[in-house]
Amino acid sequence: MADKEPMVVIKKITVVAAGGHGGAWKVAFADFMTALMAFFLVMWLVAQSEEVKKNVSDYFSTPSVIEYNFSNYGAELTLEKLFLDLINEPLNFFQAFMKPADLTPNIMSSGSRKMVLHQIADQLGDVAGDVQVYGDNIKFSIPADQMFLDGTGKPNSQFVAVMEKIKGLTQGLEDSNVYINSVMYTKGTPDNKSTTAKKISEKRLDLISRKIEVGLEHETVDVFGKFSIDPKSNKPVKPDHINGVLQFKINQKKLLSDGRKPREMKQMFDEKRDEDMDVYNDFVNRLVNEKKKKKVKK
């Protein structure tokens, strides 16, 4: 009898999905956990004080430092500032991407001379003169007739507006000194007496100093004042200075609150173009032209 041929058995294994035990539930669970976390955050926030609620709101509604700079100073100045920040303070540079901007920027921490000139021009371009920005110092002057009635210490109709512009530069300062020099000329007084000039100068100085001190947001700023009567100068008195002039100087303290030395304001590639007032005047003229265009459109 012939041998039987061996039986060949083919075994097929079919893998069937595990139905409800697949991976789809993970997506639903993740969504549930996200919603649950959001719910607990809302419940936590509802129980907080008004101050905490405001801080949380400011964090999400206030633009970052970089966004603030782009919107206020344009791409050119912002890129210059970022370049200088990256070279001088790389850690702060990366923190700026996440940190919301302060409501009032500290002009002395800008690090860019052009940006400071732009900010002064934006705030005081139509009233300030003799603007200088070098190292960690800012200087500018304002004719007294922009703020006070002729020959008196009484504020005029422009005083509030100009004072708000000055405070726009000073109120966000940190670790800085503000010096005010109230200059008065005897010929600008009603009776041509030096004693009268002294009283007027002191009254103006006291008023401006108090306004600046009240508006400061940080306790690390000191305000100093002095008055000068008929200061000696080889230059003739400017016609708009007969009624006196208010001289301002802002500089950083030798050491910051955290013990670091202050950073000087520079510009890219150490250009010397703005050793004179070309850059400042360019900004002022540009702003004036923009305001004229807006008026024409209206």
C-alpha positions as CSV (number, residue, x, y, z in Angstrom):
1,M,0.0,0.0,0.0
2,A,1.4,3.3,-1.0
3,D,2.4,5.8,1.7
4,K,-0.1,8.6,2.3
5,E,1.0,12.1,1.4
6,P,1.6,14.3,4.4
7,M,-1.2,16.8,5.2
8,V,-0.2,20.4,4.8
9,V,-1.9,22.7,7.4
10,I,-1.9,26.5,6.7
11,K,-2.6,28.5,9.8
12,K,-3.8,32.1,9.3
13,I,-3.8,34.6,12.1
14,T,-6.1,37.6,11.8
15,V,-5.4,40.6,14.1
16,V,-8.7,42.2,15.0
17,A,-8.7,45.8,16.5
18,A,-9.6,45.7,20.2
19,G,-12.7,47.8,19.8
20,G,-13.2,50.1,22.7
21,H,-9.7,49.3,24.0
22,G,-7.9,51.1,21.1
23,G,-6.1,54.4,21.2
24,A,-9.0,56.7,20.4
25,W,-9.9,57.1,24.1
26,K,-6.6,58.8,24.8
27,V,-7.6,61.8,22.7
28,A,-10.9,62.2,24.5
29,F,-9.2,61.8,27.9
30,A,-6.6,64.4,27.0
31,D,-9.4,66.9,26.0
32,F,-11.2,66.1,29.3
33,M,-8.1,66.7,31.4
34,T,-7.5,70.0,29.6
35,A,-11.0,71.2,30.2
36,L,-10.8,70.0,33.8
37,M,-7.5,72.0,34.3
38,A,-9.1,75.1,32.8
39,F,-12.1,74.7,35.1
40,F,-9.9,74.6,38.2
41,L,-7.8,77.6,37.0
42,V,-11.0,79.6,36.5
43,M,-12.2,78.5,40.0
44,W,-8.8,79.5,41.5
45,L,-8.9,82.9,39.7
46,V,-12.4,83.7,40.9
47,A,-11.3,83.2,44.5
48,Q,-8.3,85.6,44.2
49,S,-8.1,89.3,45.1
50,E,-8.7,92.1,42.6
51,E,-4.9,92.8,42.5
52,V,-4.1,89.2,41.4
53,K,-6.9,89.3,38.8
54,K,-5.5,92.5,37.4
55,N,-2.0,91.1,37.2
56,V,-3.2,88.0,35.4
57,S,-5.2,90.1,33.0
58,D,-2.3,92.4,32.3
59,Y,0.0,89.5,31.6
60,F,-2.3,88.2,28.8
61,S,-3.4,91.6,27.4
62,T,-0.1,93.5,27.6
63,P,2.2,93.0,24.6
64,S,5.7,91.8,25.2
65,V,8.7,94.2,25.3
66,I,9.6,93.3,21.7
67,E,6.0,93.8,20.4
68,Y,5.8,97.1,22.3
69,N,9.1,98.3,20.7
70,F,8.0,97.3,17.2
71,S,4.7,99.1,17.5
72,N,6.2,102.3,19.0
73,Y,9.6,102.6,17.4
74,G,9.3,100.7,14.1
75,A,11.4,97.9,12.7
76,E,14.7,99.7,12.3
77,L,15.1,100.9,15.9
78,T,13.7,97.7,17.4
79,L,16.2,95.5,15.4
80,E,19.0,97.8,16.5
81,K,17.9,97.5,20.2
82,L,17.6,93.7,19.9
83,F,21.1,93.5,18.4
84,L,22.6,95.6,21.2
85,D,20.6,93.6,23.8
86,L,21.8,90.3,22.4
87,I,25.5,91.4,22.6
88,N,25.4,93.1,26.0
89,E,22.7,91.2,27.9
90,P,21.9,87.9,26.2
91,L,19.9,86.6,29.2
92,N,17.6,89.6,29.3
93,F,17.3,89.4,25.5
94,F,15.7,86.0,25.7
95,Q,13.5,86.9,28.7
96,A,12.1,89.8,26.7
97,F,10.3,87.4,24.4
98,M,8.1,86.3,27.3
99,K,8.0,89.3,29.6
100,P,5.1,91.7,29.2
101,A,6.1,95.3,28.7
102,D,5.8,97.7,31.6
103,L,3.0,100.3,31.2
104,T,5.7,103.0,31.4
105,P,9.0,102.0,29.8
106,N,12.3,102.9,31.6
107,I,14.0,105.1,29.1
108,M,17.4,104.6,30.7
109,S,17.3,100.8,30.2
110,S,16.8,101.1,26.4
111,G,20.5,100.7,25.6
112,S,20.0,102.4,22.2
113,R,20.8,106.1,21.8
114,K,18.6,106.3,18.7
115,M,15.6,104.9,20.6
116,V,16.1,107.4,23.4
117,L,16.3,110.3,20.9
118,H,13.2,109.0,19.3
119,Q,11.3,108.8,22.6
120,I,12.4,112.3,23.6
121,A,11.3,113.6,20.2
122,D,8.0,111.8,20.5
123,Q,7.3,113.3,23.9
124,L,8.9,116.7,23.8
125,G,9.9,117.3,20.2
126,D,7.8,120.5,19.9
127,V,9.0,122.1,23.2
128,A,12.5,120.7,24.1
129,G,15.9,121.9,22.9
130,D,19.6,121.3,23.5
131,V,19.0,117.6,23.6
132,Q,22.0,115.4,24.4
133,V,22.3,111.6,24.8
134,Y,25.6,110.2,25.7
135,G,26.9,107.3,27.9
136,D,24.2,107.0,30.6
137,N,23.2,110.6,30.5
138,I,20.2,112.5,29.0
139,K,20.0,116.3,28.9
140,F,17.4,118.6,27.5
141,S,16.0,122.1,28.2
142,I,12.6,123.6,28.0
143,P,12.0,127.4,27.7
144,A,10.0,128.6,30.8
145,D,7.5,130.4,28.6
146,Q,6.3,126.9,27.5
147,M,5.0,126.3,31.1
148,F,4.8,129.6,33.0
149,L,3.5,133.1,32.5
150,D,6.1,135.7,31.7
151,G,7.9,137.0,34.8
152,T,6.0,134.8,37.2
153,G,5.9,131.4,38.8
154,K,2.3,130.9,37.8
155,P,1.6,128.0,35.3
156,N,0.1,128.9,31.9
157,S,-2.4,127.1,29.9
158,Q,0.2,124.7,28.4
159,F,1.7,123.7,31.8
160,V,-0.4,120.5,32.3
161,A,0.2,119.2,28.8
162,V,4.0,119.8,28.9
163,M,4.2,118.4,32.4
164,E,2.5,115.2,31.3
165,K,5.1,114.9,28.5
166,I,8.0,115.3,31.0
167,K,6.4,112.7,33.3
168,G,6.2,110.4,30.3
169,L,10.0,110.3,30.3
170,T,10.5,110.2,34.1
171,Q,7.8,108.2,35.7
172,G,9.1,104.8,34.5
173,L,12.7,105.4,35.5
174,E,14.5,103.0,37.8
175,D,17.9,103.4,39.7
176,S,18.3,106.9,38.3
177,N,18.8,110.5,39.3
178,V,16.8,113.5,38.0
179,Y,18.4,116.9,38.2
180,I,16.4,120.1,37.5
181,N,18.0,123.5,37.1
182,S,15.6,126.5,37.1
183,V,17.3,129.3,35.3
184,M,15.9,132.9,35.6
185,Y,17.2,136.2,34.3
186,T,16.8,139.5,36.1
187,K,15.7,141.2,32.9
188,G,12.8,138.8,32.7
189,T,11.2,140.0,35.9
190,P,8.7,142.9,36.1
191,D,11.0,145.0,38.4
192,N,14.4,143.9,37.1
193,K,15.5,142.7,40.6
194,S,17.5,139.6,41.4
195,T,15.5,138.9,44.6
196,T,12.3,138.7,42.5
197,A,14.1,136.5,40.0
198,K,15.1,134.2,42.9
199,K,11.6,133.9,44.2
200,I,10.2,133.1,40.7
201,S,12.9,130.5,40.0
202,E,12.4,128.8,43.4
203,K,8.6,128.7,42.9
204,R,9.0,127.1,39.4
205,L,11.5,124.6,40.7
206,D,9.4,123.5,43.6
207,L,6.3,123.0,41.5
208,I,8.0,120.9,38.8
209,S,10.0,118.9,41.3
210,R,6.8,117.9,43.2
211,K,5.0,117.0,40.0
212,I,7.8,114.7,38.9
213,E,8.2,113.1,42.4
214,V,4.5,112.3,42.7
215,G,4.5,110.6,39.2
216,L,7.4,108.3,39.9
217,E,6.6,104.6,39.8
218,H,9.7,103.3,41.5
219,E,11.4,104.3,44.8
220,T,14.9,103.9,43.4
221,V,14.7,107.4,41.7
222,D,16.0,110.6,43.4
223,V,15.0,114.1,42.3
224,F,17.4,117.0,42.9
225,G,16.8,120.7,42.1
226,K,18.7,124.0,42.1
227,F,18.1,127.5,40.7
228,S,20.4,129.8,38.9
229,I,20.0,133.6,38.5
230,D,21.7,135.3,35.6
231,P,24.2,132.4,34.9
232,K,27.5,133.5,33.4
233,S,27.9,132.4,29.8
234,N,29.8,133.5,26.7
235,K,26.8,132.9,24.6
236,P,24.1,135.6,24.4
237,V,20.7,134.8,25.9
238,K,18.3,133.3,23.5
239,P,15.1,135.4,22.9
240,D,12.9,132.5,24.1
241,H,15.0,132.1,27.2
242,I,14.5,135.7,28.6
243,N,11.6,134.4,30.7
244,G,13.9,131.7,32.0
245,V,14.7,128.1,31.1
246,L,14.3,124.7,32.7
247,Q,17.2,122.4,32.3
248,F,16.8,118.7,32.9
249,K,19.5,116.0,33.3
250,I,18.8,112.3,33.9
251,N,21.5,109.7,34.6
252,Q,21.7,106.3,36.0
253,K,23.2,105.6,39.5
254,K,26.6,104.1,39.8
255,L,25.1,100.8,40.8
256,L,21.7,99.3,40.0
257,S,19.5,97.8,42.7
258,D,20.8,94.3,41.8
259,G,24.4,95.4,42.3
260,R,25.2,95.6,38.6
261,K,26.8,98.5,36.9
262,P,24.5,100.5,34.6
263,R,24.6,99.8,30.9
264,E,25.6,102.8,28.7
265,M,23.4,103.7,25.7
266,K,25.1,102.9,22.4
267,Q,24.3,102.5,18.8
268,M,25.3,99.9,16.2
269,F,28.8,100.0,14.8
270,D,29.7,103.0,17.0
271,E,28.4,105.5,14.4
272,K,29.1,109.1,15.2
273,R,26.3,110.5,13.1
274,D,24.2,111.7,16.0
275,E,27.0,113.4,17.9
276,D,25.2,116.5,16.6
277,M,21.4,116.8,16.5
278,D,20.8,115.3,13.1
279,V,19.1,112.1,14.3
280,Y,16.9,114.0,16.8
281,N,15.9,116.6,14.2
282,D,15.1,113.9,11.7
283,F,12.7,112.3,14.2
284,V,11.1,115.6,15.1
285,N,10.6,116.6,11.5
286,R,9.2,113.2,10.7
287,L,6.7,113.4,13.6
288,V,5.7,116.9,12.6
289,N,5.0,115.8,9.0
290,E,3.0,112.8,10.2
291,K,0.9,115.1,12.4
292,K,0.3,117.5,9.5
293,K,-0.8,114.6,7.3
294,K,-3.3,113.4,10.0
295,K,-4.8,116.9,10.2
296,V,-5.2,117.1,6.4
297,K,-7.0,113.7,6.4
298,K,-9.4,114.8,9.1
